[in-house]
Amino acid sequence: MFLYEFSSKAVVKVPVQIANEVSSARNSLVDAGKNIQTFDISPDGERLVLGARGDIYSVPAKEGITRNLSHSSGVHERNGIWSPNGKYIAFLSDQSGETEVYIQVQDGSEPPVQLTTNGDTYKFDIRWSPDSKKILWNDKMFRLQYVDIASKEVTLVDQSNYWEFRDFNWSPDSKWITYSRPERESLSKIILYSTADKTKTEITDGWYESNSPVFSTDSSYLLFASARYFDPTYSSTEWNHAYVNMEKIYMVILSKTAKSPLAPKDNEVKIKETEAAPAKPEEEKKKAADEKKKEEPVKPVEVKIDLDGIQDRIVEVPVEAANYAGIYCNGKKIYYLVRKQDDEQPSIKMYDLEAREEKDLGKGMRFVIAANGEKMLIRKDNSFSVIDLPSAPIELKESADLSSMKTWVNYEEEWKQIYYESWRQMRDFFYDRNMHGTDWEGLRDKYAALLPYVKHRDDLTYIIGELISELSVGHTYVLSGEKPKAERISTGLLGAKLSRQPSGYYRVDKILEGANWSKDLRSPLTEVGVNVNAGDYIIAVNGIPASSMPDIYSSLVGFADKQVELTVNTKPEAAGSRKVIVVPLADESALYYFNWVQNNMRKVSEATNNQVGYIHIPDMGTEGLNEFVKHYYPQLTKKGLIIDDRGNGGGSVSPMIIERLRREMVLSDVARNQTQGEPNPGGTHAGPKVCLIDNYSASDGDLFPFRFREMNLGKLIGVRTWGGVVGIRGPLPLIDGGLLFKPEFASYSKDGKGWPIEGYGVDPDIEVDNDPAKEYAGEDAQLNKAIEVILEEMKNYPGYVKPVPPYPVKNK
């Protein structure tokens, strides 16, 4: 802060000191159990290993102490998994400054051992080999690798040039690895890799998407999910289709000599022995069995695989078509997660190979099965329960006690870790290895100098935001994790514009139009029985005179979606008033949007003698697609269309919309007694079109007008779009629940010569910039120009459906 003295023209710095206890930066006792990100179970089912708040916890399933194996605010340790022999817990940690694989004795009595070094990218997941000697992982370099825990030698299993490996597992004898390999030339394939001779065998041929491969624990089968079921769903809006619920579970019989468990059965009569041996008492039977078990040496597990003709030994498990994950098979039963297209939550199901029937075990749960094959860990919401391997619907009677998962967090250390991990995530995932030519390491150090001054989570978010902004690209978002939050109390809104009158009462100046058949678009003052009109006065709210209120909205605080009694009158006085019950809204934005769209539709219709349709697309997600479908098909008979892309928030559906808009008519269809033909194919609008754009047409809202122009669909009118088309996907977890979005998917020109749109946008063919004041007053110059242009283009357009020609005469 500076002070300018007019007399001396001197600039004097004013020292400012703010006394603050900075309570938001003090060390704090945090309940890590509220935000558990990863979970696993010990081989005997007695303990859980949970990843939360950047630490690895060992938690008893029933009784015992909770151990925090990490105790570090400045290190992110995650993805803890228990070794099958019960000795170690493996996890990923950035303690060295890069993500590496570590192991630690399960009780935490010894320091962790770092197995990998020279980390160069983000590691996703890890898997122990059943013999507890190796750990397999995937990474952002599209590699699949494993490390030998004794020698620390790393072996590369496979590397893709297309995408990340996501599904991988070991064989029970630890000599084979199976995984789903992403392919550019075909759909993903299931691969078998031999650790002995490093050879790879394709189990599926690439005609069908395949994933989630896993060996049965008895070494007999390899199971996987694959999209091989074709049953189209036909659209109700036009003659079109979609395929959903395409996956089923498939089983590979590994040995040529083995019989399929799903082969036809042929029961034979059992012959009784003529002289039965005398029955032994149960105690003697048990003793004999135990002695025999002691005498027999434990045979090492061995997986026998006949690679010759293995693709011909794939059989379908008779389950319904859906989406499958988490497959586990012990040779007798198959457990899996299943989710159909419209299911809100996945279900755990089990298929009994002997009984050949499927059982539903429960909905809304996740599971992990212990290495001993006898226990199952169930996660339901944020509760964890260990049960015996189920064969009937799951009943969760008790859950693990997470109350001791509390840890002291040093925020300064945690914020520093989050900063550097955010820098690494952007380094590893940003679509351009060259980081747009920036000195990424130098920028890391430049902004790291501000870390000692961070005293609130939002301070850190601001610094990370400044760091990633140096990349000069859209979709670089960062959101704060855990932080102090002020309580939000919603205010009830009436869907109307009100003004205070000299009487102290409030006049209803304007009531927003609603669609009261929809709960999302109801306008409270227009609902049945309310009968409040523009020009009426609100005299009281819940019996309290409006004239006594500092502001009428103070009486509606906390009344969103709750009944409120309004006293109303046609005059600004209490005499002759009446009382009505209304239910205020929590948010009026949907109503204002609805009114804006309806007014634009009316304006276009009136200005074009009902010959031109208007469609606004608010985003390129579900809402935008819904708005397009709701307004496109009812206006197919219009001679022209104005497509409004202004304020489009982006998404991913623009290819679908463009595909419909560019559809061309090849015939006209007519049926008996119809007086006018219809375009073929159906859903075609063949008349002229224009597209409105502005500086808020963003992301896929940028791509839409670019496609519109490339497909020669019509002119673009307005101002240059936002210019951000490098796409993102779901974020990776940060310690405190914060989110970092990394631009990962870019589009370059079809001639391979450049990168259109990003950082610039899409120029209009006709530039029209709205005056904000005039626009607020109701004058939309851009829409006016669109109407002018479409009317001009329609003059030279003869019409897309010709009159029905004379019918053929075929009696000659």
C-alpha positions in Angstrom: 0.0 0.0 0.0 1.3 3.4 -0.9 0.3 7.0 -0.1 0.6 9.8 -2.7 1.1 13.3 -1.2 -0.2 15.9 -3.6 1.8 18.8 -2.1 5.2 17.1 -2.4 4.2 14.6 -5.1 6.0 12.0 -3.0 5.0 8.3 -2.9 5.3 6.9 0.6 5.0 3.2 1.4 2.5 2.6 4.2 3.5 -0.3 6.4 0.7 -2.7 7.0 0.6 -5.4 9.7 -2.3 -7.7 10.2 -2.5 -9.5 13.5 -3.7 -13.0 12.8 -3.5 -16.2 14.7 -3.4 -18.1 11.3 -5.4 -20.9 12.9 -6.0 -22.4 9.5 -2.2 -23.3 9.4 -1.9 -24.8 12.8 -1.2 -28.5 13.2 -4.5 -30.3 13.5 -5.8 -33.7 14.6 -7.6 -35.0 11.5 -9.9 -38.0 11.2 -8.3 -39.8 8.2 -11.1 -42.5 8.4 -13.5 -40.0 6.7 -11.7 -40.1 3.4 -10.4 -43.6 2.7 -9.1 -43.9 -0.9 -7.7 -47.5 -1.1 -8.4 -50.7 0.8 -7.1 -54.3 1.0 -7.3 -57.3 3.4 -4.7 -59.4 5.1 -4.4 -63.0 3.7 -6.1 -64.4 6.8 -8.8 -61.7 6.9 -7.8 -60.5 10.4 -6.7 -57.0 9.4 -7.3 -54.3 6.8 -4.8 -52.0 5.1 -6.3 -48.7 4.3 -4.9 -45.7 2.5 -6.1 -42.3 3.8 -4.8 -38.8 4.1 -1.5 -39.9 2.5 -0.8 -42.5 5.1 -1.0 -46.3 5.2 -3.1 -47.8 8.1 -3.3 -51.3 9.5 -6.7 -51.7 11.1 -8.1 -54.8 12.9 -11.2 -56.4 11.4 -12.6 -56.9 14.9 -10.2 -56.4 17.8 -6.8 -54.9 18.2 -4.8 -51.7 17.7 -4.8 -49.4 14.7 -1.3 -48.8 13.3 -0.4 -45.8 11.2 2.6 -47.1 9.3 3.5 -43.8 7.8 3.0 -40.8 10.2 4.2 -38.3 7.6 2.4 -35.1 6.5 5.0 -34.4 3.9 4.8 -37.7 2.0 1.9 -39.2 0.0 1.8 -42.9 0.5 -1.1 -44.8 -1.2 -2.4 -48.0 -2.7 -1.3 -50.2 0.2 -1.7 -54.0 -0.4 -0.9 -57.0 1.8 1.5 -59.7 0.6 -0.1 -63.1 0.2 2.3 -64.6 2.8 1.2 -61.9 5.3 4.7 -60.6 6.0 4.7 -57.3 4.1 2.5 -54.4 3.1 3.5 -52.9 -0.3 2.6 -49.3 -1.2 3.5 -46.4 -3.5 5.2 -43.4 -2.0 6.8 -40.1 -3.2 9.2 -40.0 -0.2 12.2 -39.8 -2.7 10.6 -37.0 -4.7 9.2 -39.4 -7.3 6.6 -42.2 -7.0 8.4 -45.5 -6.1 7.4 -48.9 -4.8 8.0 -49.7 -1.1 7.4 -52.6 1.2 7.2 -52.6 5.0 6.8 -55.4 7.5 3.2 -55.6 8.3 3.4 -54.5 12.0 5.6 -51.5 11.2 8.4 -52.8 13.4 11.0 -52.0 10.7 11.5 -49.0 8.4 10.1 -49.4 4.9 12.3 -50.6 2.1 12.4 -48.8 -1.2 12.3 -51.3 -4.1 12.4 -49.1 -7.2 14.5 -46.1 -8.1 14.8 -43.5 -10.8 11.0 -43.0 -11.0 10.1 -41.0 -14.1 6.4 -40.9 -14.2 3.1 -41.5 -12.2 2.6 -45.1 -11.1 -1.1 -46.1 -10.9 -1.6 -49.5 -9.1 0.4 -52.5 -7.8 -0.2 -56.2 -7.5 1.7 -58.8 -5.4 2.6 -62.1 -7.0 1.0 -65.0 -5.1 4.5 -66.2 -4.0 5.1 -62.8 -2.4 8.4 -62.4 -4.4 7.4 -59.8 -7.0 5.3 -56.7 -7.4 3.7 -55.7 -10.7 2.6 -52.1 -11.6 1.4 -49.9 -14.4 2.4 -46.3 -15.2 1.7 -43.2 -17.3 4.6 -44.2 -19.7 2.2 -46.9 -20.9 4.4 -49.6 -19.3 3.7 -52.7 -17.4 6.6 -53.8 -15.1 7.4 -55.9 -12.1 10.2 -55.8 -9.5 11.8 -58.7 -7.7 11.8 -57.8 -4.0 15.0 -59.7 -3.2 17.2 -58.4 -6.1 15.2 -55.2 -6.8 15.6 -56.1 -10.5 12.9 -54.5 -12.7 11.5 -56.4 -15.7 9.5 -54.7 -18.4 6.5 -56.9 -19.4 5.0 -54.7 -22.1 4.8 -51.2 -23.3 2.1 -49.7 -25.4 2.3 -46.8 -27.8 -1.4 -46.2 -27.5 -2.7 -46.1 -23.9 -2.3 -47.1 -20.3 -2.5 -50.7 -19.1 -5.4 -50.9 -16.6 -6.2 -54.6 -15.9 -3.5 -57.1 -14.9 -3.1 -60.1 -12.7 -0.7 -63.0 -11.7 -1.2 -66.7 -12.2 -1.4 -68.7 -8.9 2.1 -70.1 -9.4 3.5 -66.6 -10.2 4.9 -67.7 -13.5 2.4 -66.0 -15.8 0.9 -62.5 -16.0 -2.3 -61.8 -17.8 -3.4 -58.3 -18.8 -5.6 -56.3 -21.2 -3.4 -54.6 -23.8 -4.9 -51.4 -25.4 -4.5 -51.5 -29.2 -4.6 -48.8 -31.9 -5.4 -51.2 -34.7 -8.1 -53.2 -33.0 -10.0 -53.4 -29.7 -8.1 -54.3 -26.5 -6.8 -57.9 -26.3 -6.2 -60.3 -23.4 -2.5 -61.2 -23.2 -0.6 -64.0 -21.5 3.0 -63.3 -20.6 5.4 -66.0 -19.4 7.9 -64.8 -16.8 10.1 -67.8 -17.8 10.8 -67.1 -21.4 9.3 -63.5 -21.7 6.9 -64.6 -24.5 3.4 -63.1 -25.1 0.4 -65.0 -26.3 -2.8 -63.3 -27.5 -5.9 -64.9 -25.9 -8.4 -62.8 -27.7 -8.3 -61.6 -31.3 -9.2 -57.9 -31.0 -12.6 -58.1 -32.6 -14.3 -57.5 -29.2 -13.3 -55.2 -26.3 -11.9 -57.4 -23.5 -10.8 -56.5 -20.0 -10.4 -57.6 -16.4 -8.5 -60.9 -16.9 -7.8 -63.1 -13.9 -6.7 -66.6 -13.2 -8.9 -68.9 -11.1 -7.1 -69.7 -7.8 -7.3 -73.5 -8.6 -5.2 -72.8 -11.8 -7.8 -74.3 -14.1 -9.2 -71.2 -15.9 -8.5 -67.7 -17.1 -11.6 -65.4 -16.9 -12.2 -62.0 -18.4 -15.0 -59.7 -19.4 -15.7 -58.9 -23.0 -18.2 -56.9 -25.0 -19.6 -59.6 -27.3 -23.3 -59.3 -26.7 -25.2 -57.3 -29.4 -28.8 -56.2 -28.6 -29.5 -52.7 -29.9 -31.7 -50.2 -28.1 -33.7 -48.2 -30.6 -34.2 -44.5 -30.1 -37.7 -43.0 -29.5 -36.8 -39.7 -31.2 -35.7 -41.1 -34.6 -34.8 -44.3 -36.3 -31.4 -44.8 -34.7 -29.7 -47.1 -32.2 -27.3 -47.5 -29.3 -25.6 -50.5 -27.8 -25.4 -50.8 -24.0 -24.9 -53.7 -21.6 -22.6 -55.5 -24.0 -20.3 -57.4 -21.6 -20.5 -60.9 -20.3 -17.9 -63.1 -18.4 -15.9 -65.5 -20.5 -13.7 -68.4 -19.3 -10.6 -69.9 -21.0 -10.0 -73.6 -20.2 -6.2 -73.6 -19.8 -5.5 -77.3 -20.4 -6.4 -79.2 -23.5 -7.3 -82.3 -21.4 -9.5 -80.4 -18.9 -13.3 -80.5 -19.2 -15.3 -77.3 -19.3 -17.3 -76.8 -16.0 -20.1 -75.6 -18.2 -20.1 -78.6 -20.5 -23.3 -80.7 -20.8 -23.8 -83.0 -17.9 -24.4 -86.8 -18.3 -25.4 -88.4 -15.0 -24.5 -92.1 -14.5 -25.9 -94.6 -12.0 -23.6 -95.2 -9.0 -23.1 -98.9 -8.2 -23.2 -99.9 -4.6 -20.6 -102.1 -3.2 -22.0 -105.5 -2.1 -20.1 -105.5 1.2 -19.8 -102.2 2.8 -16.9 -101.6 5.1 -17.8 -101.0 8.7 -18.4 -97.4 9.4 -15.8 -95.6 11.5 -16.8 -93.2 14.3 -16.5 -89.6 13.3 -13.6 -89.0 15.6 -11.6 -91.8 13.9 -12.5 -90.4 10.4 -11.2 -87.0 11.4 -8.1 -88.4 13.0 -7.3 -90.5 9.9 -7.9 -87.6 7.6 -5.6 -85.3 9.7 -2.9 -87.9 9.7 -3.2 -88.4 5.9 -3.0 -84.7 5.5 0.2 -84.5 7.5 1.8 -87.3 5.6 1.1 -85.8 2.2 3.6 -83.1 1.3 2.1 -79.8 0.1 2.4 -79.8 -3.6 3.6 -76.5 -5.1 0.9 -74.8 -7.2 1.5 -75.2 -10.9 -0.5 -73.7 -13.8 -0.5 -75.9 -16.9 -1.4 -73.9 -20.0 -1.7 -75.4 -23.4 -1.2 -72.4 -25.7 -1.9 -74.3 -28.8 -5.6 -73.7 -29.8 -6.2 -71.7 -26.6 -8.5 -69.2 -28.4 -10.8 -72.1 -29.3 -11.3 -73.0 -25.6 -13.1 -69.8 -24.6 -16.6 -70.4 -23.2 -19.3 -68.0 -22.1 -20.5 -67.9 -18.5 -24.3 -67.7 -18.7 -24.8 -64.4 -17.0 -26.8 -61.4 -18.2 -25.2 -58.8 -20.4 -24.0 -55.8 -18.4 -20.7 -54.3 -17.3 -18.4 -56.4 -15.2 -15.4 -55.8 -13.0 -13.6 -57.3 -10.0 -13.8 -60.9 -11.2 -12.6 -63.6 -8.8 -12.9 -67.4 -9.2 -11.8 -70.2 -6.9 -12.6 -72.9 -9.5 -16.1 -73.5 -8.0 -17.6 -70.1 -7.8 -17.2 -66.8 -9.6 -17.6 -63.5 -7.7 -17.9 -60.2 -9.6 -19.2 -56.7 -9.6 -22.0 -56.1 -12.2 -23.7 -52.9 -13.3 -26.3 -52.4 -16.0 -26.6 -49.2 -17.9 -29.3 -47.7 -15.8 -28.2 -49.0 -12.4 -27.4 -46.4 -9.8 -25.1 -48.7 -7.9 -23.2 -51.9 -8.8 -24.2 -55.3 -7.4 -22.0 -58.1 -6.1 -23.1 -61.4 -7.6 -21.8 -65.0 -7.5 -22.1 -67.7 -10.2 -22.0 -71.3 -8.9 -20.3 -73.4 -11.5 -21.6 -76.7 -10.0 -25.2 -75.6 -9.5 -25.0 -73.4 -12.6 -26.9 -70.6 -11.1 -26.3 -67.0 -10.3 -27.1 -65.4 -6.9 -27.4 -61.7 -6.1 -25.3 -61.0 -3.0 -26.0 -57.3 -2.5 -26.1 -53.8 -4.0 -23.9 -50.7 -3.5 -20.9 -52.5 -2.1 -17.3 -53.2 -3.2 -15.2 -56.2 -2.2 -11.8 -57.7 -1.9 -11.2 -61.4 -1.3 -8.3 -62.5 1.1 -5.4 -64.5 -0.2 -6.6 -67.6 1.7 -9.8 -67.5 -0.3 -12.0 -67.8 2.8 -12.7 -64.2 3.8 -14.1 -61.2 1.9 -13.7 -57.5 2.8 -16.8 -55.5 2.0 -16.9 -51.7 1.6 -20.3 -50.1 1.9 -20.1 -46.3 1.8 -17.3 -45.6 4.3 -17.9 -48.8 6.4 -15.7 -51.9 6.1 -16.7 -55.4 7.2 -14.9 -58.8 6.9 -17.2 -61.8 6.3 -16.8 -65.4 5.4 -16.9 -66.0 1.6 -20.6 -65.7 1.0 -23.0 -68.0 -1.0 -26.1 -66.1 0.0 -27.2 -62.4 0.3 -24.7 -60.5 2.4 -25.7 -59.3 5.8 -23.3 -56.8 7.4 -23.7 -57.2 11.2 -20.5 -55.5 12.3 -17.8 -53.3 10.8 -14.2 -52.4 11.5 -13.6 -49.7 14.0 -12.1 -46.7 12.2 -12.2 -44.3 15.2 -8.5 -44.6 15.8 -7.5 -43.5 12.3 -6.7 -40.0 13.6 -3.4 -38.4 12.8 -1.7 -35.1 13.5 -1.3 -33.1 10.3 1.4 -30.6 9.8 -0.2 -28.4 7.2 3.0 -26.7 6.1 4.5 -30.1 5.3 1.3 -31.3 3.7 0.9 -28.2 1.5 4.4 -28.5 0.3 3.9 -32.1 -0.7 0.7 -31.3 -2.5 2.4 -28.5 -4.4 5.2 -30.8 -5.6 2.9 -33.6 -6.5 0.7 -31.2 -8.5 3.8 -30.1 -10.4 4.7 -33.8 -11.1 1.2 -34.7 -12.1 1.1 -31.9 -14.7 4.6 -32.9 -15.8 3.5 -36.6 -16.3 0.1 -36.1 -17.8 0.2 -32.8 -19.8 -0.4 -33.7 -23.5 2.8 -32.0 -24.6 6.1 -33.5 -23.3 7.8 -30.1 -24.0 5.3 -28.4 -21.6 4.6 -25.7 -24.2 8.2 -24.7 -24.3 8.3 -23.6 -20.6 11.1 -24.3 -18.2 8.9 -26.5 -16.1 11.5 -27.2 -13.4 12.4 -23.5 -13.2 8.7 -22.6 -12.8 8.4 -25.2 -10.0 11.2 -23.5 -8.1 9.9 -20.0 -8.9 6.5 -20.5 -7.3 7.9 -22.8 -4.5 9.5 -19.7 -3.1 6.0 -18.7 -2.0 5.3 -21.9 0.0 6.6 -20.5 3.3 3.8 -17.8 3.1 0.9 -20.2 2.6 -1.3 -20.0 5.7 -4.6 -21.4 4.3 -5.5 -24.1 1.8 -6.8 -21.5 -0.6 -3.4 -19.8 -0.6 -1.9 -23.0 -1.8 -4.6 -23.4 -4.5 -3.8 -19.9 -5.7 -0.1 -20.6 -6.0 -0.7 -23.9 -7.9 -3.1 -22.0 -10.1 -0.5 -19.5 -10.9 2.1 -22.2 -11.7 -0.1 -24.1 -14.1 -1.3 -20.9 -15.7 2.2 -20.6 -17.1 1.3 -23.3 -19.6 -1.1 -21.0 -21.3 -3.8 -23.6 -22.0 -7.4 -24.1 -21.0 -8.8 -26.7 -18.6 -5.9 -26.2 -16.1 -8.1 -26.3 -13.0 -7.1 -26.7 -9.3 -9.6 -27.0 -6.5 -8.9 -26.8 -2.8 -9.1 -29.9 -0.6 -10.0 -29.9 3.1 -10.3 -26.4 4.5 -12.5 -24.4 7.0 -15.9 -23.8 5.5 -18.6 -21.3 6.4 -22.1 -22.7 6.8 -24.3 -22.0 3.8 -28.0 -21.3 4.5 -30.2 -21.1 1.4 -32.7 -18.3 0.9 -36.1 -19.0 -0.5 -36.8 -17.4 -3.9 -40.2 -16.7 -5.4 -39.3 -16.7 -9.1 -40.3 -13.1 -9.4 -38.8 -9.6 -9.5 -40.0 -7.5 -6.5 -39.7 -3.8 -5.6 -40.3 -2.1 -2.3 -43.0 0.5 -2.4 -43.4 3.7 -0.3 -45.9 1.8 1.8 -43.2 -0.6 2.8 -44.9 -3.5 1.0 -43.5 -5.3 -2.0 -44.9 -5.1 -5.5 -44.6 -8.1 -7.8 -43.2 -6.4 -10.9 -42.6 -9.6 -13.0 -43.3 -13.3 -12.6 -41.0 -15.7 -14.3 -42.7 -18.0 -16.7 -42.5 -21.7 -15.6 -43.3 -25.2 -16.8 -45.1 -26.3 -13.6 -45.4 -29.9 -14.9 -41.7 -30.2 -14.2 -40.3 -30.0 -10.7 -37.2 -28.4 -12.1 -39.0 -25.6 -13.8 -41.8 -24.7 -11.5 -42.5 -21.1 -10.9 -43.9 -20.7 -7.3 -46.3 -17.8 -7.9 -47.8 -19.5 -11.0 -48.5 -22.9 -9.4 -52.1 -24.1 -9.2 -54.2 -22.3 -6.5 -51.7 -19.5 -5.8 -53.1 -17.0 -8.3 -50.6 -14.2 -7.7 -50.3 -11.8 -10.6 -47.8 -9.1 -11.7 -48.8 -5.9 -10.0 -50.0 -7.6 -6.8 -48.5 -6.7 -3.5 -46.9 -8.9 -0.8 -48.2 -7.6 2.5 -46.7 -10.2 4.9 -44.6 -13.3 5.0 -45.5 -16.0 7.6 -47.7 -13.4 9.3 -44.9 -10.8 9.7 -45.7 -7.5 7.9 -43.3 -6.9 5.0 -43.3 -3.2 5.9 -41.4 -4.1 9.1 -38.7 -6.0 7.3 -35.3 -4.5 6.4 -35.6 -6.7 3.2 -38.2 -9.2 2.3 -35.6 -11.9 1.6 -34.5 -11.8 5.2 -37.9 -13.5 6.0 -37.2 -16.2 3.5 -33.8 -17.3 4.8 -33.9 -21.0 5.4 -37.2 -21.4 3.6 -36.0 -22.8 0.3 -38.3 -25.8 -0.7 -40.4 -25.3 2.4 -43.9 -24.0 2.7 -44.3 -20.3 3.3 -47.5 -18.3 3.9 -47.7 -15.1 1.9 -50.3 -12.4 2.5 -51.1 -10.8 -0.8 -53.4 -8.0 -2.1 -54.1 -6.1 -5.3 -53.5 -2.9 -3.3 -50.6 -1.9 -1.0 -52.7 -2.3 2.2 -53.6 -5.1 4.6 -57.4 -4.6 4.2 -58.9 -7.0 1.8 -55.8 -9.2 1.6 -55.7 -13.0 1.3 -53.3 -15.7 2.3 -51.7 -18.3 0.0 -49.2 -21.1 0.6 -46.2 -21.2 -1.7 -43.0 -23.3 -1.8 -40.0 -21.0 -2.6 -37.1 -22.2 -4.7 -33.5 -22.6 -3.7 -32.2 -21.4 -7.1 -33.9 -19.3 -9.8 -31.2 -19.8 -12.5 -33.1 -22.6 -14.3 -36.2 -20.4 -14.5 -34.3 -17.4 -15.8 -32.7 -19.6 -18.5 -36.0 -21.1 -19.4 -37.5 -17.7 -19.8 -34.6 -16.5 -21.9 -34.9 -19.4 -24.3 -38.7 -19.1 -24.6 -38.4 -15.4 -25.3 -35.8 -16.1 -28.0 -38.0 -18.7 -29.6 -40.9 -16.4 -29.7 -38.8 -13.6 -31.1 -37.5 -15.8 -33.9 -40.9 -17.2 -34.7 -42.5 -13.7 -34.9 -39.8 -12.2 -37.0 -39.8 -15.1 -39.5 -43.5 -15.7 -39.8 -43.0 -19.0 -37.9 -40.7 -20.3 -40.6 -37.4 -20.5 -38.6 -36.7 -22.5 -35.5 -34.4 -21.6 -32.6 -32.3 -24.0 -30.5 -30.0 -23.0 -27.6 -27.4 -25.6 -26.5 -26.2 -24.6 -22.9 -23.5 -27.2 -22.8 -22.2 -30.3 -24.5 -23.2 -32.7 -21.7 -26.5 -34.3 -20.8 -28.4 -31.0 -20.3 -27.2 -29.6 -23.6 -28.1 -32.8 -25.4 -31.5 -32.8 -23.8 -32.1 -29.2 -24.8 -31.1 -30.0 -28.4 -33.4 -33.1 -28.6 -36.3 -31.3 -27.0 -36.2 -28.5 -29.5 -34.7 -30.0 -32.7 -37.3 -32.7 -33.5 -40.4 -30.5 -32.9 -38.9 -27.9 -35.3 -37.9 -30.2 -38.2 -40.6 -28.8 -40.4 -39.2 -25.3 -40.1 -37.5 -24.0 -43.2 -34.5 -22.7 -41.3 -32.7 -23.1 -38.0 -30.8 -20.8 -35.7 -28.5 -22.9 -33.5 -27.3 -20.9 -30.5 -24.0 -22.0 -29.0 -23.4 -18.9 -26.9 -22.5 -19.5 -23.3 -21.9 -23.2 -24.0 -20.1 -24.7 -21.1 -18.5 -27.6 -23.0 -18.7 -31.4 -22.6 -18.4 -34.1 -25.2 -21.6 -34.5 -27.3 -20.9 -32.1 -30.1 -20.1 -34.9 -32.6 -23.6 -36.4 -32.0 -25.3 -33.1 -32.6 -23.2 -32.3 -35.7 -24.0 -35.7 -37.1 -27.7 -35.0 -36.9 -27.4 -31.5 -38.3 -25.4 -32.6 -41.3 -27.7 -35.4 -42.3 -28.7 -35.1 -45.9 -32.0 -36.0 -47.5 -31.9 -38.7 -50.2 -35.7 -39.3 -50.7 -39.1 -38.1 -49.6 -41.5 -40.5 -48.0 -45.3 -40.4 -48.2 -48.1 -42.7 -47.1 -51.8 -42.9 -48.1 -53.8 -39.8 -47.2 -50.7 -37.8 -46.5 -50.8 -34.5 -48.4 -47.1 -33.7 -48.0 -44.0 -35.9 -48.0 -41.4 -36.2 -45.3 -37.6 -36.3 -45.6 -35.8 -39.6 -45.8 -33.8 -40.5 -43.7 -35.9 -39.4 -40.8 -34.7 -36.7 -38.5 -33.3 -34.7 -41.3 -33.4 -30.9 -41.5 -32.3 -29.9 -45.0 -32.9 -26.2 -44.8 -30.4 -23.4 -44.2 -28.8 -23.0 -40.7 -26.7 -20.4 -38.9 -24.9 -20.7 -35.6 -24.5 -18.1 -32.9 -21.2 -18.0 -30.9 -19.6 -15.8 -28.3 -16.5 -15.6 -26.0 -18.3 -18.0 -23.6 -18.6 -20.8 -26.2 -16.1 -23.0 -24.5 -14.3 -26.4 -24.8 -16.7 -28.7 -26.8 -18.6 -25.5 -27.3 -15.5 -24.3 -29.3 -15.4 -27.6 -31.2 -19.0 -27.4 -32.2 -18.8 -24.2 -34.3 -15.4 -25.4 -35.7 -17.2 -28.6 -36.9 -20.2 -26.5 -38.0 -18.0 -24.6 -40.4 -15.9 -27.6 -41.6 -19.1 -29.4 -42.5 -20.4 -26.4 -44.4 -23.5 -26.2 -42.3 -23.8 -22.5 -42.3 -22.4 -19.1 -41.2 -21.1 -18.4 -37.7 -22.4 -15.1 -36.2 -21.1 -13.4 -33.1 -17.7 -13.0 -31.6 -14.6 -15.3 -31.3 -15.1 -18.3 -29.0 -13.1 -19.0 -25.8 -10.4 -21.2 -27.3 -9.8 -24.1 -24.9 -10.0 -27.6 -26.5 -7.2 -29.6 -24.8 -9.4 -32.1 -22.9 -9.3 -33.5 -19.4 -10.5 -36.6 -17.5 -11.1 -37.4 -13.9 -8.4 -36.1 -11.5 -6.0 -38.2 -9.4 -6.3 -38.1 -5.6 -4.3 -35.6 -3.6 -3.7 -36.1 0.1 -6.4 -33.8 1.4 -9.0 -34.5 -1.3 -8.0 -31.6 -3.5 -8.3 -31.9 -7.3 -6.0 -31.0 -10.1 -7.2 -31.3 -13.7 -4.5 -31.8 -16.3 -5.1 -31.1 -20.1 -4.3 -34.5 -21.6 -6.1 -34.8 -25.0 -5.4 -32.3 -27.8 -6.7 -32.0 -31.4 -4.5 -31.0 -34.3 -5.6 -30.2 -37.9 -6.5 -32.9 -40.3 -3.7 -31.9 -42.6 -1.2 -32.3 -39.7 0.1 -28.8 -39.9 -1.1 -27.1 -36.7 -3.2 -26.9 -33.6 -6.4 -25.0 -34.3 -8.7 -23.4 -31.7 -6.6 -23.9 -28.5 -5.5 -20.5 -27.2 -7.3 -18.6 -29.9 -10.9 -19.8 -30.5 -13.1 -19.9 -33.6 -13.7 -16.7 -35.5 -17.2 -15.8 -36.7 -18.0 -15.3 -40.3 -20.0 -12.3 -39.4 -18.8 -10.4 -36.3 -21.4 -8.9 -34.1 -20.7 -7.8 -30.5 -23.6 -7.3 -28.1 -23.6 -4.1 -26.1 -24.0 -5.3 -22.5 -26.4 -2.5 -21.5 -28.6 -3.0 -24.5 -28.6 -6.8 -24.1 -29.7 -6.4 -20.5 -32.5 -4.2 -21.7 -33.6 -6.9 -24.1 -31.9 -6.0 -27.3 -29.9 -9.0 -28.7 -28.0 -7.7 -31.7 -26.4 -11.1 -32.4 -29.8 -12.8 -32.6 -31.2 -10.0 -34.7 -28.3 -10.5 -37.2 -28.9 -14.3 -37.2 -32.6 -13.7 -38.1 -31.6 -11.3 -40.9 -29.1 -13.7 -42.4 -31.3 -16.8 -42.2 -34.2 -14.9 -43.9 -31.9 -13.8 -46.7 -30.6 -17.4 -47.2 -34.1 -18.8 -47.2 -35.0 -16.6 -50.3 -32.8 -18.7 -52.5 -33.7 -22.0 -50.9 -36.5 -23.8 -52.8 -37.6 -26.0 -49.9 -36.5 -29.4 -48.8 -39.6 -31.5 -49.5 -41.1 -31.3 -53.0 -44.8 -31.8 -53.7 -45.9 -35.4 -54.1 -45.5 -36.4 -57.8 -48.3 -38.2 -59.8 -48.7 -41.7 -58.6 -47.5 -44.5 -61.0 -49.9 -46.2 -63.3 -49.0 -49.8 -63.8 -51.9 -51.3 -65.8 -50.2 -50.9 -69.1 
